[in-house]
Amino acid sequence: MGFNIGQHSNILSSFAALNSHRYFIELSYNGTEFHGWQTQPNGITVQECLDKALSVYFRQEIVSLGCGRTDAGVHATQFFAHFNVADLPVEKVVNSLTGINSLLPYTIAVKRIFEVAFEAHARFDATARAYKYHIHFDKDPFKLDRSWLYKGDLDVSKMNKAAQLLLNYIDFSCFSKSNTQTFTNNCKITEAGFEQVENSLVFTIKADRFLRNMVRAIVGTMILVGKGDIAIEEVSNIIEGKNRSKAGQSVPACGLYLVAVEYPFIDNDRIVE
């Protein structure tokens, strides 16, 4: 029986998988100076910096895959990615935080690395994500690029009533960036609301998945309600109309934070055995 190149390639791939382990890495970053998470040719990204640090430290080419995309200027207090490492003891990989952090800029911090099943996927295995959006009303140099300075009055009570309407819907095409490569615009939102913290507002939203630009478009629409430009009930009409041009403008990226990503095998910051 003959032996072809395709068979040889498959055997090599299988052999490499047997000598590789998959890891999740948890990190946080200040997104101000980055052109988002995903590597691209036009600017420095978080993924580019992380992959370079991992590759240098482990002395092999490492390509990570993140739990999702964050746009330019968006921050993350909790972000997960997965990557594979071959021919190294698990103990060496999971105990590499100090070395990897020393290779990263101060705007990126790795919190932990842990082994997962080889089929585990940082993006597709996530069951929920949560974002927070920060708004402040007085000029504050220490909130520059970390919160959105809004000049004006807002009716927070009306905004919270409008936010609750989001829980009644699944199709959020009206809040999606145009021309995105997604199979569906359906998302299940389980939490949405504003909290007043001193002289600032924090909007929290949680869902099983999010569309590109979705949170910033939602906040922009809630601002219209808070200003009195549209009635609370109009939010339902906007969602049902599925037309992005009818919703509010996207608020600036500086106030947006990815704050939590949930997985079935991670429980209360511990790995589920």
C-alpha positions as CSV (number, residue, x, y, z in Angstrom):
1,M,0.0,0.0,0.0
2,G,1.3,3.4,-0.9
3,F,2.0,6.3,1.5
4,N,1.2,9.8,0.3
5,I,2.2,13.2,1.6
6,G,-1.3,13.9,2.9
7,Q,-1.1,10.9,5.2
8,H,2.4,11.9,6.3
9,S,1.1,15.4,7.2
10,N,-1.8,14.0,9.2
11,I,0.5,11.8,11.2
12,L,2.8,14.7,11.9
13,S,-0.1,16.8,13.0
14,S,-1.4,14.1,15.3
15,F,2.1,13.6,16.8
16,A,2.4,17.4,17.4
17,A,-1.0,17.4,19.2
18,L,0.1,14.6,21.5
19,N,3.1,16.6,22.5
20,S,1.2,19.9,22.9
21,H,-1.0,21.2,25.7
22,R,-3.6,23.9,25.5
23,Y,-3.7,26.7,28.0
24,F,-6.0,29.5,28.9
25,I,-4.5,32.8,29.8
26,E,-6.3,35.5,31.8
27,L,-5.2,39.1,31.2
28,S,-6.3,42.7,31.6
29,Y,-5.3,45.7,29.6
30,N,-5.7,49.4,29.1
31,G,-6.8,49.7,25.5
32,T,-6.0,53.3,24.9
33,E,-2.8,52.8,22.9
34,F,-4.0,49.7,21.1
35,H,-5.9,49.2,17.8
36,G,-8.1,46.6,19.5
37,W,-7.4,43.0,20.5
38,Q,-6.9,41.3,17.1
39,T,-3.7,41.5,15.2
40,Q,-3.9,43.7,12.1
41,P,-1.4,45.3,9.7
42,N,-2.3,48.9,10.4
43,G,-1.5,49.3,14.1
44,I,-0.3,47.7,17.3
45,T,-2.8,45.4,19.0
46,V,-3.0,43.5,22.3
47,Q,-2.9,40.1,20.6
48,E,0.3,41.1,18.7
49,C,2.1,42.0,21.9
50,L,0.9,38.9,23.8
51,D,1.9,36.5,21.0
52,K,5.3,38.1,20.7
53,A,5.9,37.8,24.5
54,L,4.7,34.2,24.6
55,S,6.8,33.2,21.6
56,V,9.9,34.8,23.0
57,Y,9.4,33.2,26.5
58,F,8.6,29.7,25.3
59,R,11.0,29.8,22.3
60,Q,8.4,28.6,19.8
61,E,5.9,30.3,17.7
62,I,2.7,31.0,19.7
63,V,-0.6,32.2,18.2
64,S,-3.3,33.0,20.8
65,L,-7.0,33.1,20.1
66,G,-9.1,35.5,22.2
67,C,-12.5,35.3,23.7
68,G,-13.7,38.0,21.4
69,R,-12.7,41.3,19.8
70,T,-12.4,44.6,21.5
71,D,-12.2,47.7,19.3
72,A,-9.5,50.4,19.4
73,G,-9.5,52.2,22.7
74,V,-11.7,49.7,24.5
75,H,-10.3,48.2,27.8
76,A,-10.6,44.9,29.5
77,T,-10.4,44.0,33.2
78,Q,-10.9,40.4,32.4
79,F,-10.0,38.8,29.0
80,F,-9.3,35.2,28.2
81,A,-7.3,33.7,25.3
82,H,-6.1,30.2,24.6
83,F,-2.8,29.0,23.1
84,N,-0.9,25.7,22.6
85,V,2.6,24.9,23.8
86,A,4.6,21.9,22.6
87,D,7.3,19.9,24.4
88,L,7.3,21.8,27.7
89,P,6.3,20.6,31.2
90,V,2.9,22.0,32.3
91,E,4.5,23.3,35.5
92,K,6.9,25.5,33.5
93,V,4.0,27.0,31.5
94,V,1.6,27.7,34.3
95,N,4.3,29.2,36.5
96,S,5.6,31.6,33.8
97,L,3.6,34.8,34.8
98,T,6.6,36.8,36.0
99,G,8.6,36.1,32.9
100,I,5.8,36.8,30.5
101,N,4.7,40.0,32.3
102,S,8.3,41.3,32.1
103,L,8.1,41.0,28.3
104,L,4.8,42.9,28.0
105,P,4.1,46.6,28.2
106,Y,2.8,48.1,31.4
107,T,-0.6,48.4,29.7
108,I,-1.1,44.6,29.6
109,A,-1.0,42.4,32.7
110,V,-1.2,38.6,32.7
111,K,-3.1,37.3,35.8
112,R,-2.9,33.5,35.4
113,I,-2.3,30.6,33.0
114,F,-3.9,27.2,33.4
115,E,-4.1,24.0,31.4
116,V,-7.4,23.1,29.8
117,A,-8.7,20.3,27.6
118,F,-7.1,20.4,24.2
119,E,-10.5,21.0,22.6
120,A,-11.3,24.0,24.9
121,H,-11.9,27.3,23.0
122,A,-11.7,30.7,24.5
123,R,-14.3,32.2,22.1
124,F,-16.8,29.4,21.4
125,D,-16.9,27.9,24.9
126,A,-17.8,31.3,26.6
127,T,-21.3,31.2,27.9
128,A,-21.6,34.8,29.0
129,R,-19.8,38.1,28.8
130,A,-20.3,41.3,30.7
131,Y,-19.3,44.9,29.9
132,K,-19.3,48.1,31.8
133,Y,-19.5,51.6,30.4
134,H,-18.3,54.6,32.4
135,I,-19.6,58.1,32.1
136,H,-18.5,61.1,34.2
137,F,-19.8,64.7,34.3
138,D,-17.0,66.9,35.7
139,K,-13.7,67.4,34.0
140,D,-11.2,65.0,35.6
141,P,-7.7,64.5,34.2
142,F,-7.4,61.1,36.0
143,K,-10.4,59.8,34.0
144,L,-8.9,60.8,30.6
145,D,-9.2,57.9,28.1
146,R,-10.8,55.8,30.9
147,S,-14.3,57.3,31.0
148,W,-16.5,59.4,28.8
149,L,-16.9,63.0,29.8
150,Y,-20.6,63.9,29.2
151,K,-21.7,67.5,29.5
152,G,-25.3,67.8,30.3
153,D,-28.1,66.3,32.4
154,L,-29.5,62.8,32.1
155,D,-32.7,61.2,33.6
156,V,-31.2,58.0,34.9
157,S,-34.6,56.6,36.0
158,K,-35.8,56.8,32.4
159,M,-32.6,55.3,31.1
160,N,-33.0,52.3,33.4
161,K,-36.6,51.8,32.3
162,A,-35.4,51.8,28.7
163,A,-32.6,49.4,29.5
164,Q,-35.0,46.9,30.9
165,L,-36.7,46.7,27.5
166,L,-33.6,45.1,26.1
167,L,-34.3,42.0,28.1
168,N,-37.5,41.4,26.1
169,Y,-35.7,41.0,22.7
170,I,-33.2,38.7,21.0
171,D,-32.5,40.3,17.6
172,F,-30.4,43.4,18.0
173,S,-29.6,44.2,14.4
174,C,-30.3,47.8,15.1
175,F,-27.2,48.0,17.4
176,S,-24.8,46.1,15.1
177,K,-22.0,47.6,13.1
178,S,-22.8,47.3,9.4
179,N,-21.2,44.6,7.1
180,T,-20.0,42.3,9.9
181,Q,-19.4,38.6,9.2
182,T,-21.9,37.1,11.7
183,F,-24.4,34.3,11.1
184,T,-27.0,35.8,13.4
185,N,-27.7,39.1,15.3
186,N,-29.5,37.2,18.1
187,C,-28.2,37.8,21.6
188,K,-29.8,37.0,25.0
189,I,-29.3,39.9,27.3
190,T,-29.8,38.9,31.0
191,E,-28.7,42.2,32.7
192,A,-28.8,45.8,31.7
193,G,-28.8,49.0,33.9
194,F,-27.2,52.2,35.0
195,E,-25.8,52.8,38.5
196,Q,-25.0,56.3,39.9
197,V,-21.6,56.3,41.6
198,E,-20.8,59.7,43.1
199,N,-20.7,62.1,40.1
200,S,-20.6,59.4,37.5
201,L,-22.7,56.7,35.8
202,V,-21.8,53.0,35.2
203,F,-23.8,51.0,32.7
204,T,-23.6,47.2,33.2
205,I,-24.8,44.8,30.5
206,K,-24.5,41.0,30.4
207,A,-25.4,38.6,27.6
208,D,-24.4,35.3,26.0
209,R,-22.8,37.1,23.1
210,F,-22.4,40.6,21.7
211,L,-22.4,42.1,18.2
212,R,-19.7,44.5,16.9
213,N,-20.2,47.9,18.4
214,M,-23.3,46.7,20.2
215,V,-22.7,48.1,23.7
216,R,-21.6,51.5,22.5
217,A,-24.7,51.8,20.3
218,I,-27.0,50.8,23.2
219,V,-25.5,53.4,25.5
220,G,-25.8,56.0,22.8
221,T,-29.5,55.1,22.5
222,M,-30.0,55.2,26.2
223,I,-28.4,58.7,26.2
224,L,-31.2,59.9,23.8
225,V,-33.7,58.7,26.3
226,G,-31.9,60.3,29.2
227,K,-31.7,63.6,27.3
228,G,-35.4,63.5,26.5
229,D,-34.8,63.3,22.7
230,I,-36.9,60.1,22.5
231,A,-39.5,58.4,24.7
232,I,-38.8,55.2,26.6
233,E,-41.2,53.3,24.4
234,E,-39.3,54.4,21.2
235,V,-36.5,52.0,22.2
236,S,-38.9,49.1,21.4
237,N,-39.7,50.6,18.0
238,I,-35.9,51.0,17.3
239,I,-35.2,47.3,18.2
240,E,-38.1,46.0,16.2
241,G,-37.2,48.1,13.2
242,K,-33.8,46.5,13.0
243,N,-32.3,49.6,11.4
244,R,-29.0,50.8,12.7
245,S,-29.6,54.4,11.5
246,K,-32.6,54.7,13.8
247,A,-30.6,53.9,17.0
248,G,-28.3,56.4,18.8
249,Q,-24.8,57.2,17.8
250,S,-22.0,55.0,19.3
251,V,-20.5,56.6,22.4
252,P,-16.6,56.9,22.6
253,A,-14.6,53.7,23.1
254,C,-12.7,55.1,26.1
255,G,-15.5,54.4,28.6
256,L,-16.0,50.7,27.6
257,Y,-14.6,47.8,29.6
258,L,-15.0,44.0,29.1
259,V,-15.2,43.0,32.8
260,A,-16.2,39.3,32.9
261,V,-16.2,36.2,30.7
262,E,-17.9,33.0,31.9
263,Y,-17.1,29.4,31.0
264,P,-18.6,26.1,32.2
265,F,-15.2,24.9,33.4
266,I,-14.2,28.0,35.4
267,D,-16.2,28.7,38.6
268,N,-15.6,31.6,40.9
269,D,-12.1,32.1,39.6
270,R,-11.2,28.5,40.1
271,I,-10.8,25.8,37.4
272,V,-13.6,23.2,37.5
273,E,-12.0,19.8,37.7
